[in-house]
């Protein structure tokens, strides 16, 4: 009953709520259409080849769960710009606050002449991130920049240099974050040498763990302890960094108990526990942060993506004594905490609080689990269904095995795109669909998008 009431009360399910863009899929041309193809040709001539696009349908307007392309096609959005437009594109509070800010001033550099918006965002982060200890924040431009600075803070605060990361991790594309990222192509290939004193250990990956699934937590943590002891030395570790739910690695959800044990190991050994919540944070998983699921309190937490409704902003938030370990001038950047981006972040947080977006993410999870579960029963190529909240995934394999099937994954993705559904693939083996709908999407669009996925599987498999 409570779930039904919550669903009724969500803005997109109330009759009086009117979206500026019609909330239904509509195809008027092939996808991509002629205008998008013309723009793609211009991209080919003027944009670096290394900047690739998943679906070259050029967007001119977006809102709710719909992207409108240059040919007038209305596409259902199951990607949110890779978990960025969590509150939806052009969310009212984001637009209002950003508009007010941009009319006043666009930049001063907080390190030169500061402004209140930066301080307000830091105050909100202290309030919302896990733990009730004293916290401080520093604001940056991107997730990779936040991760780099979290490592800087941990090294200064501990006087140590070694950093431990995990298989299947993705932390960014800068030199240090490429060293932390596990996947070679396309993220690391040809770009080395990378930053040193980085050590990688196995991830607790339940679907692909070689032993008994019931013992993943114990066995993965034992391997972590052993490898760190032998290869690094506990008293050399500045930080352990992990995504509470891995993103690009394939939405790998560690089994219960693994994250709390890592956090306790850090406390016991004087290391900094860094939670990279860049993709999983800000209501995406059904909690404000994925760490909240097990009550894990990180020493430092990195955020970006969903923080500002589409504007570039990132943060490192952590224990005040750690954040204050760095000398004045050691943190910052010309554009970090831009005033318009800060205003957008305050608008995004307003949308999240006003519309109970953690609750909305849990509603979305129920829909995805039911519908994808039915699909998994029909198609044995779906080897695993996993995720939390509006961060769900299926992993595709050759039936009867766990051999990854990236070819099938790519074919189904293309079939979805042609039908007007934006989907993203992921995974170390390129065989995972990750679903990241905006939390502003309606139930009707969710079901229609899932219908499209079912049609795409039927077409590609001949079923």
C-alpha angles and dihedrals in degrees: 000000000000091000091051091050091049091050091050092048096051107110095239092054096052119094093223093057111095121191117210089227121056106255101224136090113258128174119196097162138014114286110276096030131201097275091049090048089052090052090046088056090053089049090053090055099044112021123075113264091233091067101084130184128216097210118010095213102130112224123223101169138009141178141146105000098329134095116195114207131207091266094054097257115148108218126193110237117224093157110056090206087298096317095317105111093053091147090045131261115300092003108193098243091045092051093044096050095041091049092051091048097047091052091057103043137325102206145000100152111251090232090061108035112358131211138206099249093070090052092047092054090050090050091051091049090052089052099045107035119089120282135038097240124114109283139187132188142207120202127221141166107256143016093253090053090051091051092048090053094046088057090048091052093047092050094049094044095050101032087228131111111201119105124193120208136166144251113266091023124147118193104153149290104272119103097266094039092049087057088055093045114090103206120087103195121081100354106050107013112130096351101101158147093082135197114292136232092051118135126191126208133182118281121231094248106170098195095051101031108128095221136055111317090226091063101046095110095050096042096044092047091048090053090048092052094045097047093047091048094049103035103031115011121237094249091056097058114107095176147356111213125194140159105236085219111018113235118192088022089072109279091286110186112203115225120262112282099026098096094044090052092050090050091049091048089055092050091048094049103039095249126135116248109216119193111200100209095163093122101021100045134096104045095313096123099040093270127071086256131011090238089065091071091078098020093253113167112202122205090225128015126194120209137178133124103062094030099091110024094252103326119113111264136132137173147197111211123181153130108327094233091054095045090049093051091086117086119247110280093023093104130046143063138216096265100025110130094009109198095238092048090049090052089050090051091053088050092049092050089049089054091048094051098040095048098037092237094180086061091046090053090055090052090052091051091056091053093047094046093051096046098039090045089058089049091050091055090055099042117046088194086080098086099172139015114197147146140088133257113338090343102087133151145180123208117214122214139163105278114265092018140063092236107135116246107203091160092061090044092054093046093051090047091053091049090052092049092051089054093052102262119125109216131167131216126211143156135109088269097040092243104111130096110210117198118205109163119177110261088234091068118116124240089243092059091046091055093044091051090050089050088055091052090052090050091049092052091048092050096047097043095040091236 
